């Protein structure tokens, strides 16, 4: 649902964000901390618009910031108003929390004059704000799905108020929270990694276009890339630009990203001569695991490009037995039994490695050649 | 006439007594006899466990005639029969350190099981969270398939009982179910884990007075860990209840929350011979039975049931060889690189003490240990290598080296050395190390540098 009833704080928070590129303290007592943005933006150069979504799970609205010219979703934010209590004294905390479009935590900021404080009423130091920013960015902290009381064992409930619990920060829990601010950390972490995160991710997933996928693949954060690769469907269109991004990742040094990108490619995408040729170009210098994944992917294509056959044929006598066997299985799968290929394979029959020569023999048998015919090929002068 | 007819009828009676009553289609089987045969091969790998399986595949793929003998019924050893279907560690500090055939098997298991690999780029807070859970049944099938593809002659249910080195060849006699086989080979790779063949051949092997316990792996069900009131269950049972939580093998996040199986310790577990191995299995089984009966007496555990039990007690430590070089704890924790380092190893020093505590020493950032060829060659041996936990090392280094990925790396390295030694009609210590490294690289292994 789109709403236009933005209040001044909302707008201020939304626009404040544009000046934040990294962890920083802004002037005029406004505190802002952030992590790397999935899609970098510059508010001065790039006009934006804000769309509000009514959050059915809470009274707070969720706002999407988009670039005005390209309509690209940039990030989401939400203004949270919550009670923070220490020693039976509660005060209202106002904080804006930001999410990247993948649902990953982006940052938080506090309106002018607002600050975070600890159990002993002391305001957070800059280091403690940094620590909070890091903790909120860690999706693996075991702070979710568990009540605060259960988390801080043994619970020391000196009164009905929260401050008693905040004081029960045990050694184990103290590694997961800002010291003296267990409840604040716990509360904010659960907001960051709560239902809003799933809502944001799901909104973006529905909007994924080739251009948006490509933008996310260019994120400086690996988890964003893995997130979007996991969302690729057989019907997703691989534009030339997107294909290039995929190929860069597969050829890159990050094994897990290459692995994820190859897993993301569906059979429908492989019916492209261009993609096949480029994948095979990567194959030549790739790690053995990636090589095998490339061959497995090509097995699922509905055809094998003639260019790939010619290029791969030239490599046959340089491969180890396992690589050769895998490539010849690819030929068999795509019914590649032309004369040039048969002759190229036949040259391997005399290889001194019996495992290698057997791969060649098996292929020729699969090409419906008889043993005498194979013997003739073996002894032929090439 | 009377006498003759009497004898004739007696004969008929005795014949009738000896001959079985055969129904139509049945034939009388020949009496059980031992089949004797003589075989020749280039490489003999003894033991089809973690290291031996990889060694055999590497030898076969490098073109050597290879026989693999395994006293059990399947390949994979600790990963399959022992149930530690959680091999590691292939990655350290965000990079892959062990590749090759072992990693190929793991990747194939993960793919064929529809699983996902963990994200190795992210450093886990606990070392074992980089171990990759595999479907042990699939591992068994794939390991065998790869051996057969490499034309490895697998001989299950066989074990060597004597060997001699004569005229530059090893002559090994094995016994199995109804078989007695003499295998003549050029090179031996002892992957028994117990340095059994090295000892039989007369090379020095070492053993601690007190060895680490083995583990019998199982899974239990019928309870909900989250709803247990642990204050009402004695603390010593918490581990076994907690370490049973991974319900499937899909890795969608970077970490496991728990080690994916439960186990009971088996003090002094020794798989060296039938008697000691039988004892280790019996001891583990009776301990487990007792445990289950005890667990069922606790609130929330009344319906605990045993869901699966591995065939054998997995063994951590028995014998190790006295090699040309003995890897020390210091070598390990400092990540010493040798000229003849052929494989990496990454795991903390991890000594299970009397089954009550574990002594651990973690490697410092960016430190990865390496294994030199000389630690795989028994001192004064010819044409003989070992791979796996019997690697020449002191006790603390051994407690880290014994893990699966390291053993896989050793298996591949030993096989490459054996194949080249065979090719050069030489012994592994005389093969140019660069040649071994080159062969390993060609087969996807990662060489320490």
Contacts between the chains, C-beta under 8 A, distances in Angstrom:
chain1	res1	chain2	res2	distance
A	140	B	253	7.3
A	140	B	254	7.0
A	140	B	255	6.4
A	222	B	119	7.7
A	222	B	121	6.2
A	222	B	122	8.0
A	226	B	119	7.0
A	254	B	121	5.9
A	255	B	96	6.3
A	255	B	120	6.7
A	255	B	121	7.5
A	256	B	117	7.1
A	256	B	119	4.8
A	256	B	120	5.8
A	256	B	121	5.0
A	257	B	121	7.7
A	259	B	117	6.3
A	263	B	116	7.7
A	287	B	96	7.8
A	287	B	99	7.4
A	287	B	444	7.9
A	288	B	99	6.5
A	288	B	100	7.7
A	288	B	104	7.1
A	288	B	444	3.5
A	289	B	99	7.1
A	289	B	103	6.5
A	289	B	104	7.3
A	289	B	107	5.6
A	289	B	444	7.8
A	292	B	104	7.1
A	292	B	107	7.2
A	296	B	111	7.4
A	320	B	61	6.9
A	320	B	442	5.1
A	320	B	443	5.7
A	321	B	61	5.0
A	321	B	63	7.7
A	321	B	150	7.7
A	322	B	61	6.0
A	322	B	104	7.7
A	322	B	443	7.4
A	322	B	444	8.0
A	325	B	149	7.2
A	352	B	63	6.7
A	353	B	62	6.8
A	353	B	63	3.4
A	354	B	63	5.2
A	354	B	65	7.8
A	354	B	151	7.0
A	355	B	60	6.0
A	355	B	61	5.0
A	355	B	62	7.3
A	355	B	63	5.4
A	355	B	150	5.8
A	355	B	151	6.5
A	356	B	63	6.9
A	358	B	151	6.9
